[in-house]
Amino acid sequence: MKTVIVIDSFKGSLTSMEAGNAARVGILKADPEAEVVVKPLADGGEGTVEALVTGMGGKMRSAVVTGPLGSPVRCEYGILPGNNTAIIEMSGAAGITLIPKEKRNPLKTTTYGVGEVIKDALENGCRRFIIGIGGSATNDGGTGMLKALGYEFMDADGKEIPLGAEGLANLSAIDDRNALPELADSKFQIACDVTNPLCGERGCSAIFGPQKGATVEMIADMDRWLENYAKLCKIKYQDADEEWPGTGAAGGLGFAFRTFLNAKLESGIQLILKETRLEEEIRTADLVITGEGRLDAQTAMGKAPIGVARLAKKYDKTVIALAGSVTAEAGVCNENGIDAFFSILRRIQTQEEAMEKENAEANLAAAAEQVYRLVHTKFTFPAQK
């Protein structure tokens, strides 16, 4: 009996691979001869680099780059073996969690460090990029990133505009003559799960600006500046489209990737599932085990375990989900490909106790063991009279 385990991270407790390997321990306790395959799971957000690097035998690198407010930060990224693929989370260089709440100001924050990470990866031979762009602190339309890659953004006097969204106020011209030549041979796939356009009432300034520290006045200004930015891009780049779903992601970083680097904006979970070649394993599986730290109604709205379940149902496989906690609304997961789900807690524990790594691993192993025993058991029912 072949079991494929693909569990999202239990945030604050276990990584994706740690969770999967804990479940594997439980299954092998029930059946030492069982065939068990553990695959990493992520959706392009936090934990994607670690999950893919650990699960696919890659290596970690780090680069000291310009942080969102200009001070240096160390950003870790991954390189997968064999195909020169870099795995990057933009939040490592320009994420909102890098800035104290009282200092958040999208007029000042920049994506320059994201470009520096890409440049470092290019210098290390990478020509394919998978980049998650969730959790940004920025609203600069990706101009900071592009500057780090050699693009120039100038005002009416031919001077470089400042970093941050405020620089867009005086943007008058764009020059790509000094863009890094390696970019022409590079492929960018962007994990992007928002569909917002660049500008307007559903644009990045209006929808995401407030959480980044924007006032009502800032939102109006930034939206107007981004609209002008898009118009200038259309003159130079035929495919520039500020209405394209996802161009408003990460304060317009999605627009920059698509317009300047010919990137493809993709569903994060679908991109990761393809990269890990999970479908090849599920096709020949008897049982699929997935899960995450908390299973709730939001899980059913396209989160990673549902992506796994839908893929498994393509081949009519049984799908069981294990979670640290399960809410009353989690029943909707049964309507989205998960046949049954269980909380792994075996006794009353505080949240802190349950999240301790040793406890979480033991609970996952025990739950997986019992699930496997149930599925593997051959039931014999008496003949009906």
matplotlib code that plots the C-alpha trace (Angstrom):
import matplotlib.pyplot as plt

x = [0.0, 1.5, 0.9, 1.8, 2.2, 2.1, 1.4, 1.7, 3.8, 2.4, 3.4, 5.5, 5.9, 6.8, 8.0, 6.3, 8.9, 9.1, 5.3, 5.4, 8.3, 6.5, 3.4, 5.7, 7.1, 3.5, 2.7, 5.9, 5.1, 1.8, 3.4, 7.2, 6.9, 4.6, 5.7, 5.6, 6.5, 6.9, 6.7, 7.0, 4.0, 3.7, 1.6, 4.3, 4.1, 6.0, 7.9, 8.1, 11.8, 12.4, 9.9, 11.2, 14.9, 14.5, 12.0, 13.9, 17.5, 18.4, 20.7, 20.2, 22.0, 21.8, 22.5, 22.7, 20.5, 18.7, 15.7, 12.3, 13.4, 17.0, 18.8, 20.6, 18.8, 19.9, 17.6, 17.8, 16.8, 17.1, 18.7, 17.3, 19.7, 20.2, 18.2, 19.6, 16.2, 16.2, 13.3, 12.8, 10.2, 10.1, 9.1, 12.6, 13.9, 10.9, 8.3, 6.0, 7.2, 10.6, 9.2, 7.7, 4.1, 4.8, 7.4, 5.3, 5.0, 4.6, 5.8, 9.3, 9.4, 11.2, 11.6, 15.2, 16.4, 14.3, 16.2, 19.5, 18.5, 17.6, 21.0, 22.8, 21.0, 21.9, 25.6, 25.3, 24.1, 20.4, 18.3, 14.9, 13.1, 10.1, 9.2, 6.5, 5.3, 3.0, 3.5, 5.1, 5.6, 5.8, 3.8, 6.5, 5.2, 8.3, 10.5, 13.0, 13.5, 14.0, 16.5, 18.6, 18.5, 19.8, 16.6, 16.5, 13.5, 13.9, 12.2, 11.7, 15.2, 16.7, 17.6, 16.9, 13.8, 14.0, 13.3, 9.8, 6.3, 7.0, 9.6, 6.8, 5.4, 7.9, 8.4, 8.8, 10.9, 12.0, 15.3, 16.2, 19.4, 21.5, 19.3, 21.3, 21.9, 21.3, 17.6, 17.0, 17.8, 15.9, 12.4, 10.3, 7.3, 5.5, 3.4, 0.5, -2.8, -4.4, -6.2, -6.2, -5.3, -2.6, -4.9, -8.4, -10.8, -9.6, -5.9, -3.0, -3.1, -6.7, -6.9, -3.5, -2.2, -3.9, -2.2, 1.1, 0.5, -1.1, -3.5, -6.5, -4.4, -1.5, -3.8, -5.1, -1.6, -0.1, -2.9, -2.5, 1.2, 0.9, -1.6, 1.0, 3.6, 1.4, 0.9, 4.6, 5.1, 2.5, 4.5, 7.6, 6.2, 3.3, 2.1, 1.9, -1.6, -2.4, -5.8, -4.2, -5.2, -2.4, -0.6, -1.6, 0.1, 2.8, 2.2, 2.5, 5.4, 3.3, 2.9, 6.7, 7.5, 4.9, 5.7, 9.5, 10.6, 7.9, 6.9, 3.9, 1.7, 0.4, -1.6, 1.0, -0.2, -0.6, 2.9, 4.4, 2.5, 3.9, 7.4, 7.4, 5.9, 3.4, 0.9, 3.3, 3.3, -0.4, -1.3, 0.1, -0.9, -3.5, -3.8, -3.0, -2.5, -2.4, -3.1, -1.9, -1.8, -5.4, -8.2, -11.1, -13.4, -10.5, -8.8, -11.5, -10.9, -7.9, -5.3, -2.6, -4.3, -7.3, -4.9, -3.6, -7.1, -8.3, -5.3, -5.8, -9.5, -8.4, -7.3, -10.1, -7.7, -8.7, -7.6, -7.2, -6.3, -4.5, -4.4, -3.3, -6.8, -10.1, -12.9, -16.6, -16.6, -14.0, -16.8, -16.7, -13.4, -15.4, -17.1, -13.7, -11.9, -11.0, -12.8, -12.2, -10.1, -8.9, -7.3, -4.1, -4.5, -4.8, -5.2, -5.9, -3.0, -2.4, -1.7, 1.9, 2.3, 0.6, 3.0, 6.2, 8.0, 8.4, 4.7, 3.5, 5.7, 4.5, 0.8, 1.2, 2.9, 0.2, -2.7, -1.1, -0.6, -4.2, -5.5, -3.3, -4.4, -8.0, -7.5, -5.3, -7.6, -9.6, -13.2, -15.4, -19.1, -21.6, -23.8, -27.1, -30.2]
y = [0.0, 3.3, 6.5, 9.9, 12.5, 16.2, 18.4, 22.2, 23.6, 23.8, 27.5, 28.1, 24.4, 22.2, 22.8, 21.0, 18.2, 17.8, 17.4, 14.9, 12.9, 12.7, 11.2, 8.8, 7.6, 6.7, 4.8, 2.8, 1.9, 0.4, -1.3, -1.4, -2.6, 0.3, 2.4, 6.0, 9.1, 12.5, 15.6, 19.3, 21.6, 25.4, 28.0, 30.5, 32.4, 32.1, 28.8, 28.1, 28.4, 26.1, 23.6, 23.3, 23.3, 20.7, 18.5, 18.7, 18.5, 22.1, 24.4, 27.7, 30.9, 34.3, 37.8, 41.0, 43.4, 46.7, 46.3, 48.0, 51.2, 51.2, 49.5, 46.2, 42.9, 39.3, 37.5, 33.7, 32.1, 28.6, 27.1, 23.7, 21.1, 20.4, 23.2, 26.5, 27.4, 30.1, 30.0, 33.5, 35.0, 38.7, 39.2, 38.2, 41.5, 43.8, 42.2, 44.0, 42.0, 43.6, 46.9, 47.9, 49.0, 52.6, 52.9, 51.6, 54.1, 53.0, 56.3, 55.3, 51.5, 50.0, 46.7, 47.4, 44.5, 42.1, 43.0, 42.6, 39.0, 38.3, 39.7, 37.5, 34.5, 35.5, 35.8, 32.2, 30.9, 30.8, 31.5, 30.3, 31.9, 31.0, 34.0, 34.3, 37.9, 37.9, 39.9, 43.1, 46.4, 48.3, 50.2, 51.3, 49.4, 47.3, 50.2, 49.6, 46.0, 47.0, 49.7, 47.1, 45.1, 48.0, 49.7, 53.5, 55.7, 59.4, 62.7, 65.5, 66.7, 63.3, 62.6, 59.2, 59.3, 58.4, 55.0, 54.3, 55.1, 58.8, 58.6, 57.8, 61.3, 62.7, 59.8, 61.0, 58.4, 54.8, 53.5, 49.8, 50.0, 49.1, 46.3, 43.2, 41.1, 37.9, 38.8, 38.1, 34.4, 34.1, 32.8, 34.1, 32.3, 34.4, 32.8, 35.2, 34.4, 37.8, 39.1, 42.8, 45.2, 47.8, 50.8, 51.9, 51.0, 47.4, 48.3, 47.8, 51.3, 51.2, 47.6, 46.9, 50.4, 50.9, 47.8, 49.2, 52.5, 54.5, 57.4, 58.3, 61.1, 58.7, 56.2, 58.8, 60.0, 56.6, 55.4, 58.5, 58.0, 54.3, 55.2, 57.5, 54.8, 52.3, 54.8, 55.3, 51.5, 51.1, 53.5, 51.3, 47.8, 46.5, 43.9, 46.3, 45.9, 47.4, 45.6, 42.1, 40.0, 40.1, 43.2, 44.9, 42.2, 43.4, 47.0, 46.6, 44.2, 41.8, 44.5, 45.0, 41.3, 40.8, 44.0, 44.1, 40.5, 38.7, 36.8, 34.5, 35.2, 31.9, 30.3, 29.7, 26.2, 25.1, 26.3, 24.4, 21.3, 21.3, 22.0, 19.1, 16.7, 15.6, 14.4, 11.7, 10.2, 10.6, 8.8, 5.6, 6.1, 4.3, 6.9, 10.7, 12.4, 16.2, 18.9, 22.1, 23.6, 24.8, 23.4, 25.8, 27.4, 29.3, 26.1, 25.3, 28.7, 27.4, 26.9, 24.3, 21.1, 21.7, 22.0, 18.6, 17.1, 18.4, 16.9, 13.6, 13.5, 13.7, 10.1, 9.2, 8.8, 8.7, 11.9, 12.3, 15.6, 16.0, 19.3, 20.7, 22.2, 21.9, 24.5, 23.9, 25.4, 22.9, 20.7, 22.5, 20.8, 17.6, 19.3, 20.1, 16.8, 15.9, 12.7, 13.0, 15.1, 14.8, 16.8, 15.3, 16.3, 13.3, 14.9, 18.3, 20.6, 24.3, 25.9, 26.4, 22.7, 21.5, 23.6, 22.4, 20.6, 17.3, 17.2, 18.1, 15.4, 12.8, 13.7, 13.7, 10.3, 8.8, 10.2, 9.0, 5.6, 5.2, 6.6, 4.1, 1.2, 2.0, 2.4, -0.6, -3.0, -5.5, -5.3, -8.4, -7.8, -10.5, -11.3, -9.4, -11.5]
z = [0.0, -1.1, 1.0, -0.2, 2.6, 1.7, 4.7, 4.9, 7.8, 11.3, 11.6, 14.8, 15.3, 12.4, 8.8, 6.0, 5.8, 9.6, 9.7, 6.8, 8.3, 11.6, 9.9, 8.1, 11.4, 12.6, 9.4, 9.5, 13.1, 11.9, 8.9, 8.6, 5.0, 3.9, 0.9, 2.1, 0.0, 1.7, -0.4, 0.6, 0.5, 0.4, -1.4, -2.4, 0.9, 4.1, 4.3, 0.6, 0.3, 3.3, 2.1, -1.4, -0.5, 2.2, 0.2, -3.1, -1.9, -2.7, -0.9, 1.0, 0.2, 1.9, 0.7, 2.6, 0.8, 1.2, 3.5, 2.9, 4.8, 3.5, 6.3, 5.5, 6.0, 5.4, 3.0, 2.6, -0.6, -2.1, -5.2, -6.4, -7.8, -11.4, -13.1, -11.7, -10.2, -7.4, -4.9, -3.4, -1.0, -1.6, 2.0, 3.0, 1.5, 1.5, 3.9, 6.2, 9.1, 8.8, 9.9, 13.3, 12.9, 13.9, 11.1, 8.2, 5.4, 1.8, 0.5, 1.8, 1.5, -1.4, -3.3, -4.1, -2.0, -4.0, -7.1, -5.2, -4.2, -7.9, -8.9, -6.4, -7.8, -11.3, -10.3, -8.9, -12.3, -11.8, -14.8, -13.6, -10.7, -8.6, -6.5, -3.9, -3.6, -0.5, 2.6, 1.1, 2.9, -0.4, -3.0, -5.4, -8.5, -8.4, -9.5, -6.6, -7.7, -11.3, -10.3, -8.7, -11.9, -14.0, -15.1, -14.8, -13.8, -14.3, -13.7, -16.2, -15.6, -16.3, -12.7, -11.0, -8.9, -5.2, -3.9, -2.5, -3.8, -3.4, -6.2, -8.7, -8.2, -10.6, -12.9, -16.5, -18.4, -18.3, -19.7, -19.9, -21.8, -18.8, -17.6, -16.7, -19.9, -18.0, -17.6, -21.3, -20.7, -17.5, -16.8, -13.9, -12.4, -9.7, -7.0, -6.8, -5.2, -5.4, -8.5, -7.9, -10.7, -10.3, -10.0, -9.1, -6.3, -6.3, -6.9, -4.6, -3.1, -2.1, -0.9, 0.6, 1.3, 4.7, 6.2, 5.1, 6.8, 4.1, 4.9, 2.7, 1.1, 0.4, -1.2, -3.7, -4.5, -4.9, -7.1, -9.4, -9.6, -10.4, -13.2, -14.7, -14.3, -16.2, -19.0, -19.5, -19.5, -22.2, -24.5, -24.1, -23.6, -25.8, -23.3, -20.3, -18.8, -15.4, -15.4, -15.6, -12.5, -10.0, -11.3, -8.0, -5.9, -3.5, -4.2, -8.0, -8.0, -10.0, -12.6, -12.7, -13.1, -15.9, -17.8, -17.6, -17.0, -19.0, -15.9, -15.5, -12.5, -11.2, -8.4, -5.6, -4.7, -8.3, -9.1, -6.1, -6.9, -10.4, -9.3, -6.8, -9.4, -6.8, -9.5, -10.6, -7.0, -6.4, -9.6, -8.2, -4.5, -2.5, 0.2, 0.4, 3.7, 3.8, 6.5, 8.1, 11.6, 11.6, 9.5, 9.0, 6.5, 4.9, 4.2, 1.6, -0.1, -2.1, 0.6, 0.1, 1.5, -0.8, -3.8, -2.8, -2.3, -5.7, -7.4, -5.6, -6.6, -10.3, -9.7, -7.3, -4.3, -0.7, 1.1, 4.8, 6.5, 9.9, 11.7, 15.0, 15.5, 13.7, 13.8, 13.6, 10.0, 8.7, 7.4, 4.1, 3.5, 2.9, 0.0, -1.5, -1.8, 1.8, 2.6, 6.4, 8.7, 12.3, 15.0, 16.1, 19.8, 22.1, 25.4, 26.9, 26.3, 26.2, 22.8, 23.8, 24.8, 21.6, 19.5, 21.1, 18.3, 20.2, 21.2, 17.7, 16.1, 18.5, 18.0, 14.3, 14.3, 16.5, 14.4, 11.2, 12.6, 13.6, 10.2, 8.4, 10.5, 9.8, 6.0, 5.8, 7.7, 5.7, 7.0, 6.7, 6.9, 7.6, 4.7, 4.8, 5.4]

ax = plt.figure().add_subplot(projection="3d")
ax.plot(x, y, z, "-o")
ax.set_aspect("equal")
plt.show()
